[in-house]
């Protein structure tokens, strides 16, 4: 099986037709058609169906196209690494982070890392924690900063405690509950909520904490996926409540008119971890960088919410 054919299959399905894909790939249509026939012969099944509206993948075709997209990503990563090498940058660290902790921690952390390691380049991506860990397993990141919902990390992945954190309930400074500063079952009734993610593995912990505080099923009016700034701007308008982690909020509250509400129950723990691929820990330089990140986070947490 030629891996180039998998990349071509992924392109056909993304472009919606062989003619569009041939222009995108700079191949003739007969060549591309022949390559797909060869791939179908190798795998023993149809990859897509043709119609007047274009092509539609079969289950087999979609499965192989997923591998083709992964190969294309690796080729793109290799090209970018080569370009950075030619420009004098000898190493790239790919760092993924949850949206809130990224917005709070990464501006100062990236500056500290580039000062300490002037020959590296950073690639930073914000996403939902469970997706970031999946991407780390797939080799798309070197490091991930995110909370954990797993008893143990996946095979080939290590994690280190970055910050011992827990959850709080927040609202804008003009919200009706802000003046009293407390969340009670009767006062929160009818309030709209903002959720940071949907179908998250953390949802159960949030529901349990609110239930203990006497809050029934929260009425989620807005769900924000993988974006911290938008959530905080909406929350600051004073019409919603949201359950958010304490550590990043201590760093971000100075920039937004947001108030934390006291809870009648103990907050749920949600420690934040630094995740990495285990094979990278064989490199002493990478271990030193990992220790630098852990040390920076410890320093920031120690000063009580002011970035060092």
N, C-alpha and C positions, 0 to 999 in steps of 0.2 A: 504494500500500500504506500503510495507516494504522499507524504504529508502535504505537499503543495495542493494536491487534489482536495484535501479536507478544507484548506483555506479557501479554495475556489468555490467549493460547495457552500461554505458559510457566506461568501460574498453573493452568490446567486440568490440565496434565500433572503439576505438583507436587501438586495437591490430589487428583488421581485421578478426578475426575468433574466434569461441568459444574455439577451442583447445588451441590457444595462450593465450586467456584470462584466461582459467582455470589454466594454468601453472602460469600465473602472479598473479592470486588471490589465488592460492593454494587450489583450489576446483576441484572436479572431474567433467568431462564433463556432466555426467547425472544430477548431482546436479545443475549445471549452466543452463542446458537446461530446467530443471523443473522450476527453478526460473524465467526464461524468459517467460515460458508458463503461470506461475501464474501472472506475471506482465501484460502480454497481456490480460489475462482474466479480471484483475482489470480495465484496461484502455479501453478495448473494441476495440482493433485494433492491427494490425501488427506493430512490432517495427523495424524489418529489414528483408531483403530478402537474402536468401542464394544462392550462385553460386559457380562454381568451382574456382573462384578467391577470395572467402571469403564472407564476409557479406557486405551489403550495406544498410544504414539506410533509413527508411521511414521518411517523415516529422514529424510524431508523435514520432518516435523513436529518431530523432535528438533533438526535443524539450525536451523530457524527459531525454535524455543523458546530455543535458546542465545543467539540475537540478542535475543530478548525479555528474557531474564534480564540481558543486558548493558545494555539500555535501562533496565530497572528499577533496576539498580545506579546508573546515572548520575543518574536522577531522585532516588534516595535521597541521593546525594552532593550534588546541588543543594539539596535540602531542608535537609540538615545544614549546608551552607555558609550558606544563608539564615538559619537559626536562630542560627548563630554570629555572623553579621554583626549581627543584631538585638541580641544580647547584648553587643556591643562588641568581639568578636574579628574582626579584619579579614582574617586569613589563616590558612589551615590547611596544614600540611606533612604529607604522607602518607609515612611512613617504614616501609619493610619491612626486615627483618633476618633473617639466618640465626639459628637458635635459640641456639647457643653464643655467638657473637659478640654477639648481642643481649643475652643475660643478663649478659655481662661488661661490655659497653661502654655500653649504652643508659641505665642508671640515671644515671651521671655525665654522659653526653652530653646527655640530655634536660634535666637541670638546667642545664647550661651554656648550651644553646640558649635556654631560656626566660628565663634571666637576661640574655642578650645581646639577645634579641628578645622583649621582654615582651608584644608584641601578637599573637604567633602562637599557634596551637593545634597540638599534635602528635597525629597518629593513627599508632599504632605497631602493626605486625603481624609476628608471627614465623611463618616457614614455611621449607620446604626451598629452598635457593638457586635451583635451576633453575625452580621454580614461581614464586618471587618475580620473577625476570627476565621470565618469561612475563607475569606480572601487570603488570609495569612497561610492557612493550610494549603491553598492552591499556589502559594509562592508569589503572590502579588504584592506582599509587604515583607519587610525585614523585621519591623517592630510595630506593635499595636498598643495603644493606651486605651483601655476600656475596662468596665466592670466585668464580673464573671457570674454566670448562672450555672456553671458546670462544677461538679465535684472534683474533677481533675481535668487538665488540659488534654486536647486531642493528641494522638501519637505524633511524635516529631515536633511537638510544641512545648516550650517551657514558659512559665509565668512567674513573676516576682511581684510581691506586694508593693505598690507604689504609694497609696494613701489609704488609711483606714477611714472609710467614709460612711455616711448614712443619709437618709432621705428626709426632706422637709417639705412643707406646703407653703407656697408663695403666691402673692397677688400684687397687683399694682398699688402704688401709694394712695390712689384715689378710690380704691375698692371699698365698699361698705364695711368689710371686715378689718381693714387696715388700721382703723383708729383703735379698735379694741385689742388687736394684736393676737387674737386667739381663734382657733378653729373649733367650733362646737357643733354637735349634731343639729341643733335647732337653727343656729345662725347660718349654716352653710346650705340649708335646704333651698333649692331653686337656683343655686349658683351654677353657671356654666364652667366647664373645665377645659384646659388645653392639655393634650397628651403629646409626649415626645416619642412618637412611634406607634405603630399598630401591630397587633399580633406579636408583641414582643415577649421574649421569655421572662421578662421582669414584671409583666402585667399582674401576675398572681400576687406577688409581694406587695404591690401598690394597693390592690383591692383589699388584701388582708389588713394592712395598716389603717386604711381608711375605715374599714368595717369596725376595727377595734376602737377607733376614735368616734364611732357612732354615726359615720357618714355611710349611707346606703350606696347603691350603685351610682357612681358619679355620672352626671350628664355631660359627656364629652361633646363639645360643640366644634372644636377645632383639633385636628391632628397634624402635627408638623413632623416631617420625616427628614432626619439628617441635617437639620439646619437650626443653629442656636440663635443667631441674630434675629431672625424673623419671629421665633417664639418669644424672645424677650421683649421685642418691640410691641407685639400684640398683648403680652401679659402686662406691660407697663401702662396700657390704656385703661386698666382698672376695671375691666368687666369680667375677668375670669380668674380661676384658681388653677394651680398646677403643682404636681408633685415632682420635685427636682432634687438632685444630689447637692449636699451642703458644700463640699470642697470647691467645686467650680463656681457655685453661686456666691461664696464669700469673695472670690476674686472679681466677679462680674457685677455685683450689686452696686459698686461705686460708680458704674457707668450707666445704670438704669434705675429709675424710681420704683424699686421693687421692695416689698416688705415680706419678711418671714412671719408666719403665724405659728404661735405656740400650740403644741398638740397635747391633748389629755392622756396620751399614751407614749410609750417609748418608741422613738423612730426606728424604722427597719434599717439594719446595716446593709450597706452596699459598697464594699471595698473596691478600690480601683487598682488594676494590675497593669504591669508592663509585660506584654506577651512577645515572644520572639521564636524564631525557628531554631530548634536545638542544635542543628549542625553549625550555625554561625557562632555558637559559644566555643567552638574549637579555635577561633581566631582571637588572640589576646587583645588586639586592637578593638574588636567588636565588644568584648567583655568590658574593656575600659569605658567604652561609650555607654554601654548599658548601665554601668555603675555611676557614670556621670549623670544620666537621666534620673536614676533613683535618688542620687544625692541632691539634685536640683529640686525635685519634688518634695523631699524631706525638708529642705531649707525653706521653700515657699510655705509649706504647711506649718512650720514652726513659727513663722512671723505672723500667723493669724490672718492670712488673706491678702497680704501685700506682696506682690511678686518681687523676688530678689533680683 
